[in-house]
Amino acid sequence: MKPELIVISGPTASGKTALAVALAKQYNGEVVSADSMQIYRRMDIGTAKPTVEEMEGIPHHMIDVVEPEEDFSVACYVDMASKYVDDILSRGKLPIVAGGTGLYIDSLLSGRTFSAFSPESPLRGELEQRIRAEGGEILLEELAKVDPESAKRLHPNDEKRIVRALEVYLSTGKTITQHNLETQNIPPRYRALTLTLSFERREDMWQRIDRRVDIMMEQGLVEEVRALLDSGVPKKCTAMQAIGYKEMVEAVLHNGDVRAAAEEIKLRSRQYAKRQLTWFRRNEQAKPLVWDSSLDFVRVHQSSTEYLEDAGIV
């Protein structure tokens, strides 16, 4: 059957937005972002959010959908993004899912279901209170009695996942391991063609990342972080734990060296890019698009076009 959508994945600073826009213009498409940080309003510079100029008139969805203080989960992403994808399809256009958050992409395509748990639920609050009072080791031992597989994967310091695993079991009677196995057997929600960007030489990727951080600093990352803090955004909220914000928050709050913080951002971004590459390599059906040192966009665009048309996208 004809593919329903295109996915463009790859590590940070690998040109996903530019390729998504070019293909959207070519195939009457709209972009659905799969970036776990571009969902937040007022966090533009540190997330490298595409500008109006970079969007070139192509509609982009799942950008600026929540406030930084709000809790946002993979379940929220799947629920919201699938509505956009379905709407784009209903209008006879092509959805192009583009981003570097592999879990968001995989969950959206698979139609994976999630138990809806409120962060304000009494059970969640009780478990969080217990783990603060008793420690992660005690609750991890409790989890091991009902879900030894999950317990083996978790460290006592991973309090958030310990609480989540216990919450799933106590609320549903099923372990989170069982829940995940059941959802993996569900047929994929969407038929997708995936393009994965990467670099022939790691040095070129590092250079792109370093330059992106330099541009963020020139554009006012320090001022953006300061404005978020001044507006009351807690430094410990999920949004402020993102690479680029966490490092700069510490520098801003403690009169630290913002240039040293920028160097730390570069290092953390490179480490994150390596993890992204590892994640995306697992998809053996994806079409690899590899940048050489010339960073020839015309070549990569042409290669992606040939692949998509051979696969029946038009």
N, C-alpha and C positions, 0 to 999 in steps of 0.2 A: 504494500500500500504506500501511497505517497506520504513522505514525511510531513509532519504537521508544523514543526518548528526547527530553528537552527539554534545551536548552543555554541557560544564562543567562550572558551575557558583559557586559563593560563595564569602565570604568576603576576605579581604586581609589576606595573610599568612595562607590560609586554605588548601594548598597543591594541587591547581588546575593544576599547571605545571607538577608535578610528576605523577598525575593520567592521564593527557592528554597524556604524553609520553608513559606510560605503555599501555594504550588502543590503541594508534597509532601503537605501535609495535605489538600488539596482532591482530589488525584488518586491517593492511595495510593502515594506515591513515597518514594524515599530519595535523599539528596544524595551526589554524588561530587565532591569538591573538585578544581578545576583551578587550584590556586595553587602556584606553584613554591617558596614559602617555608613554607606551612603544613604541608608534609610533615615538617618538622623538629620533633622533640621538644624541650621546654624553651625553645622560642622562641615564646612565646605573645603577649606584649604587642606587640612590634615587628611581628609579622605580622598583627595584628588578628584573631587566631584566634577563631572564634565560641565563645561561652561555652555551658555547658550550658543556661542559661536561654534564650539566643538560639536554640538548636537546637530548643527546645520539644518534645522527645521524638522528633524525627525523626532516624533514623540518618544519620550523616555519615561518609563513607569518604575515604581518602587524606589524612587528617590525622594527624599524629604517627606516621609510618610508619618514619622513619629518624632516626639520631642526627646532630647537626650536623657531626660530623667525617667522616661518610660521604660518598663520592662518589655523586651521583645525577644521572641523565641523562634526557633525553626518552624514550629507549628504556625505561628502568626505569619511568617513569611509565606509558607505554602498556601495558607488560606487566602491571603491577599494577592499573591502573585498569580495563582491559578485563575482567579477572577479576571485579572487583566489579560492573561493568555487566552482564556475562553472568549472574552469580548473581542480581542483582536481577530481571532479566528472567525467569529460570527460576522465580522464586517468584511470577510474575504481577504484579509491581509495576513502577512507572515510575521509571527512572533519571533524575535531574535533575543534569546536569553544570553546576556553577556555579563561576566563577572568572575571573580576569583575565589568566591566562597563555595568550595566544593560540596559541602554538606547541604547548602541551600539548593544547588543545582540538582544533586542526586535526589533529594527529597521531593523537589517539585516534579521531576520527570517520573519518578516512581509512583507518585500519588500516595506516598507513605502517610499513614494515619498516625495521629498522636493523641494520647489521652489529654483532654483539656484540664489543666490544673491551674488554679489561680494562685499567684504569689501571695495573695492575702488570705488564702484558705486557712481555717483553724488548724488543720493537720500539718500543713507546711510550717506554720508558725510554731506549732508544738515541737516538730522535729528540729527546726532551726534552734529553738531555745534549748533543747536537749543536747544538741551537738556542741553548742557553746559551753554548756555547763559540764557535760560529761566527756567531751572530746571525741575526735573522729574514730579512734580505735574502738571505743565501746560500741558505737553505732555500726561500725564496719563488721564487728563480730556478730552483731545482731543480724545484719544483712546476710552474712555468710551462712546463717542457719536456713534461710529461705531462698537465697539466690547465690550459691557459691561461685558460679561463673562470673557474675558481675563483681562480687567481692574480690576475687582474685585479680581483676583488672584495675582495681582502685587502690589509691594510696590513702592512708588515714587523713592526710591534709586536704584531700579532694572532697571537701565538705559538701559542696554544691551537688556533686553527682551522687554522693552517698545519700543525701537527703532525697534527691529525686528518685533513686532506685527504691528506697523504702516507701516513699509516697506512692509510687505506682503499685507496689505490692499491697500495701494496706488499703488502697482505694479500690483496686480492681480484683484482688485475689490472684493476679498473674504477676510473675516476675517480669522485670523489664527485658530480660533475656528472651523470655517466651514471647513477649509483645513484639520485640524486634524480629524474631524468626517468623512470626505470623505475617507481619507487614511485608517482609521480604518476598513472600510467596504471592503477593498481589501483582497481577499483570501491570506493566507500566501504564501510567496515565496518558503519556504522550509519546508519539513516535518522533524521535529527534535525530538530527544529524549533528555531530559534534566536531568542532574544529578546536584544536588545542595548540596555542602558541607557545613557543619556547625559543631558546637561543642556542646556536651552534657553539658559542664560547661563553662560558660563565662570566668572563670578564666584561663582556658587552652588557650582560644583564646587570652586573654590579654597577657599571657606569651609568646605565639608565636610571637605576634606583637612586644612586647618589645625586644625580642631576635633578631628579624629581624632588628630593628633599631640599636641595639648594633653592629650587624654585618656590617651594612652600615657604621657606624662610623669607625669601624676597617678597612674597605676596602677603606676608603678615601672619604667619602661624602663631608667633608669640602673642600678638594682639588678639587673635581669635581665641586662644586658650584663656587669656586673661578675661576676655569679655564673657566667656562661658562661666567661669568661676564667679565673676562679679554678679552675674544674673542669678546665681544660686544653684547652679548645676553642681551636685556633690562630686567631689573628686573620686569617690569610691564607686560611683554608679558604673554600670557595664560600659556605657558609651565612652567614658573617660579612661577605661582600661585599654583602649585601642592603641596600637602602635602609632606613635606620633603625638598622641595626647598624654598618655601616662608619663612619658619621659619629660615632656615640656611642662606638665603640671608641677612636677617636683621642682623643676628649675624656677618656675614662676613663684611658687609658694615659699621657697626657701632662698630666694635671691641667688640662685645658682647661675652657672655659666650656660647661657642658652646655646652657645655654639657647641659646647661639649654635649649638651642634650641632643642637638641636631646630629652629631656624630653617632650618638647612641641610637637614634632613630634609624640611621642608615644601617647600622649593624643588625638591629632587630628586624628591619625590613628585608635584609638579605637572608636572614635565617628563616623568616616567614616564607619567602619566595622558594626556598629549598623544600619546605614542607608542602607548599602548593604543588610544586613539580612532582613530588612523590605521590600525592593524592591523584593528580590528573593522569599520571602514567598508568594507573590501574585500569583505566578504560581502554581496552584493546581495540574497541570499535571506532575510537576517535581518529580523525584525520590529523596527523601532526603537521604543523606549519612552523618551520624553523627559520628564524632570522639569522642570516649570516652577518658578517661585520659591516656590510654595506647598508644594512637595514632597508633593503629595497622594498618599499610598500607595494609597488606595481607588481612585482613578482609574487609576493604573498597573496595579494588580492586576486591575481589571475589564477594562482594555484587553487585558492578556495573556490573560485567561481567554477573552474573545471570540475572539481570534486562534487560540488553541489548539483551541477547540471547532469553529470553522469549518474548521480544517485536519484535523480528525478524530482528535484525541488521545484522545477518549473515544467 
